Amino acid sequence: MEFLCYHRDRPDSVALRHQLVEEHWSYMDRYAEELIARGPTFDDDIPTGSVHIVDLPDPAAARAFAFDEPNYQAGVYRDVLLRRWRNLLGRTMWEFPGGETARNHYLVLGLGTGQPADLTPPPDRDELIAYGPLLSDDGVTWLGTAVLLRAPDEKAARAVLTPERYADIEVHRWTFGGRPS
């Protein structure tokens, strides 16, 4: 089962985040085989959160992954969005043909209920890093759509989703994460 976990930082938690960077990476190293995508979100080069898309056995394992994370345990994060997710591209971020060095990567979260929307990736997949629906724990109820992509700007990133089908669409600058090599 695939899950999207988005930890949102507390205000003024940057120093604590930096203190815990090795603990965070060591924790994520334990999930290296299960990770589909990962990386921080930013606002003006200040971290605002962390995205992890991970393949785990069940919702209980996903909750343990999200809430045992060292930054969460230490209070870096103010909240956690944890949802089942379906990998409609069938690849990891490391298989993205555009590579990780390019700039202008975004996380787009379309949050909604009711009639599912955007269940098929757009025809031009070259800019998509990860794409899939957000689902209830049982995988039945559609709760939105999550996308990682490369786009020229925030407006173009937002346009990947059908705006009128969502209660809210969030767009966050994002970058490929992981331990520097």
Buried (B, 14 or more C-beta within 10 A) or exposed (E): BBBBBBBBBBEEBBEBBEEBEEBBBEBBEEBEEBBBBBBBBBEEEBBBBBBBBBBBEEBEBBBEBBBEBBBBEBEBBEEBBBBBBBBBBEBBBBEBEEEBEEEBBBBBBBBBEEEBBBEEBBEEBEBBBBBBBBBEBEBEBBBBBBBBBBBEEBEBBBBBBEEEBBEEBBBBBBBBBBEEE
